[in-house]
Amino acid sequence: MVYTLPFLLTAICLLAIAYRYYHGWIAAKVLTLNDMRETPAHRLADGTNYHATNKWVLFGHHFAAIAGAGPLIGPVLAAQFGFLPGYLWILIGVILAGSVQDFVILAASIRQDGKSLAEIARGHISPLSGGLATTAILFVIVISLAGLGIAVVNSMSESIWGVFTIGASVPIALGMGYWMHNVRQGSVKGIREATIAGVILLLAAVIFGKEVAATGWGQTLLLSRNGVTLSIAIYGFLASVLPVWLVLCPRDYLSSYMKIGVILILALGIIITNPILKMPMFTAFINGGGPIVPGKVFPFVFITIACGAISGYHSIVSSGTTPKMINKETDARFIAPAAMLMEGFVGLLALIAACALYQGDYFAINTMPEKFATLHLETTELTNLARAVGENLVGRPGGAVSLAVGMAQIFSNIPFLHNLMDYWYHFAIMFEALFILTVIDTGTRIGRFMLQETVGKIYKPFAKTDWLPGTILSSAIIVTLWAYFIWTGSISTIWPMFGVANQLLAVIALCVGTTYIINIGKAKYAWITAMPMTFVAITTLSAGYLNITDNFLPLAQTPGNAFQGYLNATLTLIMMLCVIIILFDAVPRWFRKTRTETVAAEVV
């Protein structure tokens, strides 16, 4: 029998060492963070987008903005290959790739007035790379929000408890924002008061949501799949248009308490119960033929786990809302790498929760019955688990249900918490929805920043982020695009494209980060981004090619899926070409830059 505790404690130690020493070294030697430099939040303060924010509040916003479905769903789906591949990649990837990318891009954006990744690429590489990066980023934002949003829709549709709890978080956040900004005017006391009240009210919404669902009034909250889609689209639009201090920042900050709280409870539960890993280290599907993830463990484990190790979407946040709210430069170390390491930890916990299920039970939940019948696996505890949570668990693909069952199983084994598995299961479902929804608001706002930057090159007033007509129109366009994909798509059509696109954007971000490091005269340290860039480029371009040939084009041959299959293939190919062109544009510039500096040094 293999227990989880040694794996968990090893991960905690390595993550702590990486933050203390590796990222401390990057902050001091590579990025040379200096609080004497005035940040954009002070220099360009406008009270709407540029707003100096307490580092704890901003950490909550940043973590909530980057931590969506990826670190929860990706590792659970990757458990198809067994426990060890996912465990190793999350741990190695988050330390050497994901946290470094987020840190470098945040620092670069702070030094350039909070500009987006595309604008940084335009200035440090070329206008061509900037234009291609804009195309890639807008595409990834839309697909990412669709991929993350569909997980919310699937978990909240027909769930009164879920709609009540998540819906209640919005007015609670509005009250917190008004109290902190208008009543207490950003004082520490005001933040403390709003935090205590917000957490109590949110916990009350979670606890009493079950009772509300049983009332006649609660039945009015029963929404269909399309009803939930429309509701989150309206929320995303409002969060993008309203000032950051009013709803987006306080809601993400509030959500982060629930997120981090549940994460710590889950970690504590694993430490106390020390569950057995019932999933083998490697399954029979590492060579392909798996029912959940198409293809072999290499390269598909990397694009499936995605955000838990490295995410291109994070570079959009690190050059979107966060750099516009940094109070001082040294806050960047606490916010970007720490939040990413925390997300990697979340991915590890999700993987452990999924692998604590028996292999047959795991596949029975994540595949349809007819497909499961072909796997020649037997269920072990599935009937008892279904009875304990009060739900049918057979044929519930997508990862969310199996993760909730795994979490509920761990929680219910903690002393004094027995016989509460139905509550823990539904609580875990709500936790997942809340985890994901905070990405919707920030992603939509960043998407409208990008769109305004792009259109502003043609019509200058549009580039002003405080120009209301441009804000409303660009927000509406971004919301309409991602809501359309949710309305018409499914997890099986959106997630494979999201995985590839997200990792390809990470390649672009690491390329831009490498160029930035070289351009500021730190070429000898460029390996910190160039090394992970090379690895992620190889794995993701390989996965993109295989997705087109083995997944999307065969999908296009099935009745009724021709448009979807060809669209996915075309968009994936466009992303791959953008990445390849940017690399061919940037790499020669690196060598020319370093050669010029070497010659200049020799002359001196």
C-alpha positions as CSV (number, residue, x, y, z in Angstrom):
1,M,0.0,0.0,0.0
2,V,1.2,3.5,-0.9
3,Y,0.2,6.3,1.5
4,T,-0.1,10.0,0.4
5,L,1.6,11.7,3.3
6,P,5.2,11.3,2.2
7,F,4.3,12.8,-1.2
8,L,2.5,15.7,0.3
9,L,5.2,16.6,2.8
10,T,7.9,16.4,0.2
11,A,5.9,18.8,-2.0
12,I,5.4,21.3,0.8
13,C,9.1,21.4,1.6
14,L,10.2,21.8,-2.0
15,L,7.6,24.6,-2.7
16,A,8.7,26.5,0.5
17,I,12.4,26.1,-0.4
18,A,11.7,27.3,-4.0
19,Y,9.9,30.5,-2.8
20,R,12.4,31.3,-0.1
21,Y,15.6,30.8,-2.2
22,Y,15.0,30.5,-5.9
23,H,12.4,33.3,-6.2
24,G,14.3,35.4,-3.7
25,W,17.3,35.1,-5.9
26,I,15.3,36.0,-9.0
27,A,13.8,39.1,-7.2
28,A,17.2,40.3,-6.1
29,K,19.6,39.4,-8.9
30,V,17.5,39.1,-12.1
31,L,14.6,41.5,-11.7
32,T,16.3,43.8,-9.0
33,L,13.0,44.9,-7.5
34,N,13.3,48.3,-6.0
35,D,10.7,50.1,-3.9
36,M,12.2,53.5,-4.8
37,R,10.7,53.2,-8.2
38,E,7.1,54.5,-8.3
39,T,4.6,51.9,-9.6
40,P,1.9,52.6,-12.2
41,A,-0.8,52.3,-9.5
42,H,0.6,55.6,-8.0
43,R,1.9,57.3,-11.1
44,L,-1.2,56.7,-13.2
45,A,-3.8,56.5,-10.5
46,D,-7.3,57.0,-11.9
47,G,-9.5,55.3,-9.2
48,T,-10.9,52.8,-11.7
49,N,-8.2,50.6,-13.1
50,Y,-5.0,52.0,-11.6
51,H,-5.5,51.8,-7.9
52,A,-2.7,51.1,-5.3
53,T,-3.9,48.1,-3.3
54,N,-2.9,46.4,0.0
55,K,-0.6,43.5,-0.9
56,W,-2.8,41.0,1.1
57,V,-5.9,42.1,-0.8
58,L,-4.1,42.1,-4.1
59,F,-2.7,38.6,-3.4
60,G,-6.3,37.5,-2.8
61,H,-7.4,39.1,-6.1
62,H,-4.4,37.7,-8.1
63,F,-4.7,34.2,-6.7
64,A,-8.5,34.1,-7.3
65,A,-8.0,35.4,-10.8
66,I,-5.4,32.8,-11.8
67,A,-6.8,29.8,-9.9
68,G,-9.7,28.5,-12.0
69,A,-10.7,25.1,-13.2
70,G,-7.2,24.2,-14.4
71,P,-5.6,23.2,-11.1
72,L,-8.7,21.4,-10.1
73,I,-9.9,19.6,-13.2
74,G,-6.7,19.2,-15.1
75,P,-4.9,17.0,-12.5
76,V,-8.0,14.9,-12.0
77,L,-8.3,14.2,-15.7
78,A,-4.6,13.5,-15.9
79,A,-5.0,10.8,-13.2
80,Q,-6.0,8.6,-16.2
81,F,-2.2,8.0,-16.6
82,G,-1.7,7.2,-12.9
83,F,-0.5,9.2,-9.9
84,L,3.2,9.6,-10.6
85,P,3.3,11.4,-14.0
86,G,1.0,14.2,-12.8
87,Y,2.7,14.5,-9.4
88,L,6.2,14.9,-11.0
89,W,5.1,17.4,-13.6
90,I,3.1,19.6,-11.3
91,L,5.9,19.8,-8.8
92,I,8.7,20.4,-11.3
93,G,6.6,22.6,-13.6
94,V,5.3,25.0,-11.0
95,I,8.7,25.6,-9.5
96,L,10.8,26.0,-12.7
97,A,8.2,27.2,-15.2
98,G,4.9,28.5,-14.0
99,S,6.0,30.6,-11.0
100,V,8.9,32.1,-13.0
101,Q,6.8,33.0,-15.9
102,D,4.2,34.8,-13.7
103,F,6.9,36.6,-11.8
104,V,8.9,37.9,-14.8
105,I,5.9,39.0,-16.7
106,L,4.5,40.9,-13.7
107,A,7.8,42.7,-13.1
108,A,8.1,43.6,-16.8
109,S,4.5,45.0,-16.9
110,I,5.1,47.0,-13.7
111,R,8.1,48.6,-15.3
112,Q,6.1,49.5,-18.4
113,D,3.0,51.2,-17.0
114,G,1.0,48.0,-16.5
115,K,1.0,47.2,-20.2
116,S,-0.3,43.9,-21.6
117,L,1.8,41.0,-22.7
118,A,1.2,41.9,-26.3
119,E,2.4,45.5,-25.8
120,I,5.5,44.2,-24.0
121,A,6.2,41.9,-27.0
122,R,5.7,44.8,-29.3
123,G,8.2,46.9,-27.5
124,H,10.8,44.3,-26.7
125,I,10.6,42.0,-29.8
126,S,8.9,43.7,-32.7
127,P,5.5,45.0,-33.9
128,L,5.0,41.7,-35.8
129,S,5.3,39.7,-32.6
130,G,3.1,42.2,-30.7
131,G,0.4,41.8,-33.3
132,L,0.6,38.0,-33.2
133,A,0.7,38.0,-29.4
134,T,-2.5,40.1,-29.4
135,T,-4.2,37.6,-31.7
136,A,-3.1,34.7,-29.5
137,I,-4.0,36.4,-26.3
138,L,-7.5,37.4,-27.4
139,F,-8.1,33.8,-28.6
140,V,-6.8,32.3,-25.4
141,I,-8.9,34.6,-23.3
142,V,-12.1,33.7,-25.1
143,I,-11.4,29.9,-25.1
144,S,-10.1,29.9,-21.5
145,L,-13.2,31.7,-20.2
146,A,-15.4,29.3,-22.2
147,G,-13.5,26.3,-20.9
148,L,-13.6,27.5,-17.3
149,G,-17.1,28.8,-17.5
150,I,-18.5,25.5,-18.9
151,A,-17.3,23.8,-15.7
152,V,-19.4,26.3,-13.6
153,V,-22.4,25.8,-15.8
154,N,-22.2,22.0,-15.6
155,S,-21.9,22.1,-11.8
156,M,-24.4,24.8,-11.0
157,S,-27.2,24.0,-13.5
158,E,-30.3,22.6,-11.7
159,S,-28.5,23.4,-8.4
160,I,-30.4,25.8,-6.2
161,W,-27.8,25.6,-3.4
162,G,-25.1,26.5,-5.8
163,V,-26.9,29.4,-7.4
164,F,-27.8,30.8,-4.0
165,T,-24.3,30.5,-2.6
166,I,-22.4,31.9,-5.6
167,G,-25.1,34.6,-6.2
168,A,-24.8,35.8,-2.6
169,S,-21.1,36.4,-2.9
170,V,-21.8,39.3,-5.3
171,P,-23.8,41.6,-3.0
172,I,-21.5,40.7,-0.2
173,A,-18.5,41.8,-2.3
174,L,-20.3,45.0,-3.2
175,G,-20.8,45.8,0.4
176,M,-17.2,45.0,1.2
177,G,-15.9,47.2,-1.6
178,Y,-18.1,50.2,-0.6
179,W,-17.1,49.8,3.1
180,M,-13.4,49.6,2.4
181,H,-13.2,52.3,-0.3
182,N,-15.8,54.9,0.6
183,V,-16.5,54.4,4.4
184,R,-13.0,53.5,5.6
185,Q,-11.1,54.9,2.6
186,G,-8.6,52.0,2.3
187,S,-7.6,51.9,6.0
188,V,-6.2,48.6,7.5
189,K,-9.1,48.7,10.0
190,G,-11.6,49.0,7.2
191,I,-10.1,46.0,5.4
192,R,-10.1,44.0,8.6
193,E,-13.8,44.8,9.3
194,A,-14.9,44.1,5.8
195,T,-13.0,40.8,5.8
196,I,-14.5,39.5,9.0
197,A,-18.0,40.5,7.9
198,G,-17.6,39.1,4.4
199,V,-16.2,35.7,5.5
200,I,-19.0,35.3,8.1
201,L,-21.7,36.2,5.5
202,L,-20.2,33.9,2.8
203,L,-20.0,31.0,5.2
204,A,-23.6,31.6,6.2
205,A,-24.6,31.5,2.5
206,V,-22.8,28.2,2.1
207,I,-24.3,26.7,5.3
208,F,-27.9,27.9,4.8
209,G,-27.9,27.3,1.0
210,K,-29.1,23.8,1.6
211,E,-32.1,25.0,3.6
212,V,-32.9,27.7,1.1
213,A,-33.0,25.0,-1.6
214,A,-35.7,23.2,0.2
215,T,-38.1,26.2,0.4
216,G,-40.6,27.3,-2.2
217,W,-38.7,30.6,-2.6
218,G,-35.6,28.6,-3.3
219,Q,-37.2,26.9,-6.2
220,T,-37.2,30.2,-8.1
221,L,-33.4,29.9,-8.2
222,L,-33.5,26.7,-10.1
223,L,-31.7,27.5,-13.4
224,S,-31.2,25.5,-16.5
225,R,-27.8,25.2,-18.2
226,N,-28.6,28.2,-20.5
227,G,-29.9,30.2,-17.5
228,V,-26.7,29.7,-15.6
229,T,-24.7,30.7,-18.8
230,L,-26.7,33.9,-19.2
231,S,-26.3,34.7,-15.4
232,I,-22.5,34.4,-15.5
233,A,-22.4,36.4,-18.7
234,I,-24.3,39.3,-17.0
235,Y,-22.0,39.1,-14.0
236,G,-18.8,39.0,-16.2
237,F,-20.0,42.1,-18.1
238,L,-20.8,44.1,-14.9
239,A,-17.5,43.1,-13.2
240,S,-15.6,44.3,-16.3
241,V,-17.4,47.7,-16.5
242,L,-17.6,48.6,-12.8
243,P,-14.5,50.0,-10.9
244,V,-12.1,47.3,-9.7
245,W,-12.5,48.4,-6.0
246,L,-16.3,48.0,-6.1
247,V,-16.9,44.3,-7.1
248,L,-14.0,42.6,-8.8
249,C,-11.2,43.1,-6.2
250,P,-13.3,42.6,-3.1
251,R,-15.2,39.5,-4.5
252,D,-11.9,37.9,-5.6
253,Y,-10.4,38.8,-2.2
254,L,-13.4,37.3,-0.4
255,S,-13.4,34.2,-2.6
256,S,-9.7,33.7,-1.9
257,Y,-10.5,33.1,1.8
258,M,-12.9,30.3,1.0
259,K,-10.5,28.9,-1.6
260,I,-7.4,29.0,0.6
261,G,-9.4,27.9,3.7
262,V,-10.8,24.8,1.9
263,I,-7.3,24.0,0.5
264,L,-5.8,24.1,4.0
265,I,-8.6,22.0,5.4
266,L,-8.1,19.5,2.6
267,A,-4.3,19.4,3.2
268,L,-4.9,19.0,6.9
269,G,-7.4,16.2,6.2
270,I,-4.9,14.4,4.0
271,I,-2.2,14.8,6.8
272,I,-4.6,13.5,9.5
273,T,-6.2,10.6,7.5
274,N,-3.2,9.8,5.3
275,P,-5.3,8.1,2.6
276,I,-4.0,5.2,0.6
277,L,-3.3,5.9,-3.1
278,K,-5.7,3.5,-4.7
279,M,-4.8,4.6,-8.2
280,P,-1.6,2.9,-9.4
281,M,1.6,4.9,-10.1
282,F,1.1,4.2,-13.8
283,T,-2.1,2.9,-15.4
284,A,-2.4,0.8,-18.6
285,F,-3.2,4.0,-20.5
286,I,0.2,5.7,-20.4
287,N,0.7,4.3,-24.0
288,G,-2.6,5.7,-25.2
289,G,-6.1,4.3,-25.6
290,G,-7.4,6.1,-22.4
291,P,-11.1,6.9,-22.3
292,I,-10.6,10.5,-20.8
293,V,-7.5,12.0,-22.4
294,P,-6.6,11.1,-26.0
295,G,-3.1,9.9,-26.7
296,K,0.0,8.9,-24.7
297,V,1.3,10.3,-21.4
298,F,3.8,12.2,-23.5
299,P,2.8,14.9,-24.5
300,F,-0.8,14.9,-23.3
301,V,-0.2,14.9,-19.5
302,F,1.3,18.4,-19.9
303,I,-1.6,20.0,-21.7
304,T,-4.1,18.2,-19.6
305,I,-2.7,19.4,-16.3
306,A,-2.1,22.8,-17.8
307,C,-2.7,25.5,-15.1
308,G,-1.5,23.4,-12.2
309,A,2.1,23.5,-13.5
310,I,2.2,26.5,-15.9
311,S,-0.5,28.5,-17.6
312,G,-0.3,31.1,-20.3
313,Y,-3.5,32.6,-19.0
314,H,-1.6,33.7,-15.9
315,S,0.7,35.9,-18.0
316,I,-2.4,37.8,-19.1
317,V,-3.4,38.4,-15.4
318,S,0.2,39.3,-14.6
319,S,0.1,42.0,-17.3
320,G,-3.5,42.9,-16.9
321,T,-5.2,43.9,-13.6
322,T,-2.5,43.0,-11.1
323,P,0.3,45.4,-12.3
324,K,-2.1,48.3,-12.3
325,M,-2.7,47.7,-8.5
326,I,0.8,46.9,-7.2
327,N,1.6,49.3,-4.3
328,K,5.4,48.8,-4.4
329,E,7.7,46.7,-6.5
330,T,8.7,44.2,-3.8
331,D,5.1,43.2,-3.4
332,A,5.5,41.4,-6.8
333,R,7.4,38.6,-5.2
334,F,4.8,37.9,-2.6
335,I,2.0,38.1,-5.2
336,A,3.0,36.3,-8.4
337,P,5.3,33.4,-7.5
338,A,3.6,32.7,-4.2
339,A,0.2,32.6,-5.8
340,M,1.4,30.2,-8.5
341,L,3.1,27.9,-6.0
342,M,-0.1,27.9,-4.1
343,E,-2.0,26.9,-7.3
344,G,0.5,24.1,-7.9
345,F,-0.2,22.9,-4.4
346,V,-4.0,23.0,-5.2
347,G,-3.2,20.8,-8.2
348,L,-1.4,18.3,-6.1
349,L,-4.3,18.1,-3.6
350,A,-6.8,17.6,-6.4
351,L,-4.6,14.8,-7.9
352,I,-4.4,13.1,-4.5
353,A,-8.1,13.4,-3.9
354,A,-8.8,11.8,-7.3
355,C,-6.2,9.0,-6.8
356,A,-7.7,8.2,-3.4
357,L,-10.5,6.6,-5.4
358,Y,-10.3,3.1,-6.6
359,Q,-9.3,2.9,-10.3
360,G,-12.6,1.3,-11.4
361,D,-14.7,3.9,-9.4
362,Y,-12.7,6.8,-10.9
363,F,-13.2,5.6,-14.5
364,A,-16.9,4.7,-13.9
365,I,-17.5,8.3,-12.8
366,N,-15.5,10.0,-15.6
367,T,-16.7,7.9,-18.5
368,M,-20.2,7.1,-19.9
369,P,-21.4,3.6,-19.0
370,E,-21.1,2.2,-22.5
371,K,-17.4,3.3,-22.7
372,F,-16.7,2.0,-19.2
373,A,-18.0,-1.4,-20.2
374,T,-15.1,-1.7,-22.7
375,L,-12.4,-1.0,-20.1
376,H,-12.9,-4.4,-18.3
377,L,-12.7,-2.7,-14.9
378,E,-14.8,-3.4,-11.8
379,T,-16.2,-0.8,-9.4
380,T,-15.4,-1.2,-5.7
381,E,-17.0,1.4,-3.5
382,L,-19.0,3.4,-6.1
383,T,-22.5,2.2,-4.9
384,N,-21.7,3.1,-1.3
385,L,-20.2,6.4,-2.4
386,A,-23.3,7.3,-4.4
387,R,-25.6,6.4,-1.4
388,A,-23.4,8.5,0.9
389,V,-23.5,11.7,-1.2
390,G,-27.1,11.2,-2.4
391,E,-26.3,11.5,-6.0
392,N,-26.0,9.3,-9.1
393,L,-22.2,9.1,-9.8
394,V,-22.1,6.9,-12.8
395,G,-21.3,8.5,-16.1
396,R,-20.5,12.1,-14.8
397,P,-17.4,13.0,-16.9
398,G,-15.4,16.2,-16.7
399,G,-13.5,15.7,-13.5
400,A,-15.6,17.9,-11.2
401,V,-17.8,15.1,-9.8
402,S,-14.9,12.7,-9.2
403,L,-12.9,15.5,-7.5
404,A,-15.9,16.4,-5.2
405,V,-16.3,12.7,-4.3
406,G,-12.6,12.4,-3.5
407,M,-12.6,15.5,-1.4
408,A,-15.8,14.5,0.4
409,Q,-14.3,11.1,1.2
410,I,-11.2,12.7,2.8
411,F,-13.2,15.3,4.7
412,S,-15.7,12.7,6.1
413,N,-12.8,10.5,7.4
414,I,-11.5,13.4,9.6
415,P,-12.4,12.6,13.3
416,F,-15.8,14.0,14.4
417,L,-16.8,14.7,10.8
418,H,-18.2,11.3,9.9
419,N,-21.7,10.9,8.4
420,L,-21.5,14.2,6.7
421,M,-20.4,13.1,3.3
422,D,-23.5,14.4,1.5
423,Y,-22.8,17.8,2.9
424,W,-19.1,17.7,2.1
425,Y,-19.8,16.5,-1.5
426,H,-22.2,19.5,-2.2
427,F,-19.8,21.8,-0.4
428,A,-17.0,20.7,-2.7
429,I,-19.1,21.3,-5.7
430,M,-19.8,24.8,-4.5
431,F,-16.1,25.3,-3.8
432,E,-15.2,24.3,-7.4
433,A,-17.8,26.7,-8.8
434,L,-16.5,29.6,-6.7
435,F,-12.9,28.7,-7.5
436,I,-13.7,29.0,-11.2
437,L,-16.1,31.9,-11.3
438,T,-13.5,34.4,-10.0
439,V,-11.5,33.8,-13.2
440,I,-14.5,34.9,-15.3
441,D,-14.6,38.4,-13.9
442,T,-10.9,39.2,-14.2
443,G,-10.6,37.4,-17.5
444,T,-13.4,39.4,-19.1
445,R,-11.9,42.7,-17.8
446,I,-8.4,41.8,-19.2
447,G,-10.1,40.8,-22.5
448,R,-11.7,44.2,-22.8
449,F,-8.3,45.9,-21.9
450,M,-6.7,43.9,-24.8
451,L,-9.5,44.7,-27.2
452,Q,-9.4,48.4,-26.3
453,E,-5.6,48.4,-26.8
454,T,-6.0,46.8,-30.2
455,V,-8.9,48.9,-31.6
456,G,-7.3,52.0,-30.0
457,K,-4.5,51.9,-32.6
458,I,-7.2,52.7,-35.2
459,Y,-9.5,54.9,-33.1
460,K,-7.5,56.5,-30.3
461,P,-10.4,57.2,-27.8
462,F,-11.1,53.5,-27.7
463,A,-7.7,52.9,-26.1
464,K,-8.7,54.9,-23.0
465,T,-9.7,52.3,-20.4
466,D,-11.8,54.9,-18.6
467,W,-13.8,55.9,-21.7
468,L,-17.3,54.5,-20.9
469,P,-18.5,53.7,-24.5
470,G,-15.4,51.8,-25.3
471,T,-15.5,50.0,-22.0
472,I,-19.1,48.9,-22.5
473,L,-18.7,47.9,-26.1
474,S,-15.5,45.9,-25.6
475,S,-16.8,44.2,-22.5
476,A,-20.0,43.2,-24.4
477,I,-17.9,41.7,-27.3
478,I,-15.7,39.6,-25.1
479,V,-18.6,38.3,-23.0
480,T,-20.6,37.4,-26.1
481,L,-17.7,35.4,-27.6
482,W,-17.0,33.2,-24.6
483,A,-20.7,32.8,-23.8
484,Y,-21.3,31.6,-27.3
485,F,-18.8,28.8,-27.0
486,I,-20.4,27.8,-23.7
487,W,-23.9,27.9,-25.1
488,T,-23.0,25.8,-28.1
489,G,-20.1,23.6,-26.9
490,S,-19.3,20.9,-24.5
491,I,-16.3,20.0,-22.2
492,S,-15.1,17.5,-24.8
493,T,-14.9,20.1,-27.6
494,I,-13.6,23.0,-25.5
495,W,-11.1,21.5,-23.1
496,P,-8.6,19.9,-25.6
497,M,-8.4,23.2,-27.5
498,F,-8.1,25.2,-24.2
499,G,-5.2,23.0,-23.0
500,V,-3.2,23.4,-26.2
501,A,-3.9,27.1,-26.6
502,N,-3.2,27.9,-22.9
503,Q,0.2,26.2,-23.1
504,L,1.1,27.8,-26.4
505,L,0.4,31.2,-24.8
506,A,2.8,30.1,-22.0
507,V,5.5,29.6,-24.7
508,I,4.9,33.2,-26.0
509,A,5.0,34.6,-22.4
510,L,8.3,32.8,-21.6
511,C,9.7,34.0,-25.0
512,V,8.7,37.6,-24.1
513,G,10.1,37.1,-20.6
514,T,13.4,35.9,-22.0
515,T,13.6,38.8,-24.4
516,Y,12.9,41.2,-21.5
517,I,15.6,39.8,-19.3
518,I,18.2,40.0,-22.2
519,N,17.1,43.6,-23.0
520,I,17.6,44.8,-19.5
521,G,21.2,43.6,-19.6
522,K,20.7,40.3,-17.7
523,A,21.4,37.9,-20.5
524,K,23.4,35.5,-18.3
525,Y,20.2,34.8,-16.4
526,A,18.0,34.3,-19.4
527,W,18.0,30.5,-18.9
528,I,15.4,30.9,-16.1
529,T,12.8,31.5,-18.8
530,A,14.5,30.1,-21.9
531,M,14.8,26.6,-20.5
532,P,11.2,26.0,-19.6
533,M,10.1,27.8,-22.8
534,T,12.0,25.2,-24.9
535,F,10.4,22.3,-23.0
536,V,6.9,23.6,-23.1
537,A,7.2,24.5,-26.8
538,I,8.2,20.9,-27.7
539,T,5.5,19.3,-25.7
540,T,2.7,21.6,-26.7
541,L,3.5,21.8,-30.4
542,S,3.6,18.0,-30.4
543,A,0.2,17.9,-28.6
544,G,-1.3,20.5,-30.9
545,Y,-0.3,18.5,-34.0
546,L,-1.7,15.3,-32.5
547,N,-4.9,17.0,-31.4
548,I,-5.5,18.2,-35.0
549,T,-4.8,14.8,-36.6
550,D,-6.2,12.4,-34.0
551,N,-8.9,14.4,-32.3
552,F,-10.3,17.4,-34.2
553,L,-10.2,16.2,-37.8
554,P,-11.8,12.8,-36.9
555,L,-14.5,14.8,-35.0
556,A,-15.2,16.7,-38.2
557,Q,-16.0,13.4,-39.9
558,T,-18.8,12.5,-37.5
559,P,-22.4,13.6,-38.3
560,G,-23.3,17.1,-37.0
561,N,-19.8,17.9,-35.8
562,A,-18.1,19.1,-39.1
563,F,-18.1,22.8,-38.2
564,Q,-16.9,22.2,-34.6
565,G,-14.1,19.9,-35.7
566,Y,-12.8,22.1,-38.5
567,L,-13.1,25.2,-36.3
568,N,-11.1,23.6,-33.5
569,A,-8.4,22.4,-35.9
570,T,-8.2,25.8,-37.7
571,L,-7.9,27.8,-34.5
572,T,-5.3,25.4,-33.0
573,L,-3.3,25.6,-36.2
574,I,-3.4,29.4,-36.1
575,M,-2.2,29.5,-32.5
576,M,0.7,27.1,-33.4
577,L,1.7,29.3,-36.3
578,C,1.6,32.4,-34.1
579,V,4.0,30.8,-31.7
580,I,6.4,29.5,-34.3
581,I,6.6,32.9,-36.0
582,I,7.2,34.7,-32.7
583,L,10.0,32.3,-31.8
584,F,11.7,32.8,-35.2
585,D,11.3,36.5,-34.7
586,A,12.7,36.6,-31.2
587,V,15.5,34.1,-31.0
588,P,17.8,35.7,-33.6
589,R,17.3,39.0,-31.8
590,W,18.6,37.4,-28.6
591,F,21.8,36.4,-30.3
592,R,22.3,39.7,-32.0
593,K,21.7,41.5,-28.7
594,T,24.1,39.4,-26.7
595,R,26.8,39.5,-29.4
596,T,26.6,43.3,-29.6
597,E,26.9,43.6,-25.8
598,T,29.9,41.1,-25.8
599,V,31.7,43.2,-28.5
600,A,31.0,46.4,-26.6
601,A,32.4,44.9,-23.4
602,E,35.6,43.7,-25.3
603,V,36.1,47.2,-26.8
604,V,35.9,48.8,-23.4
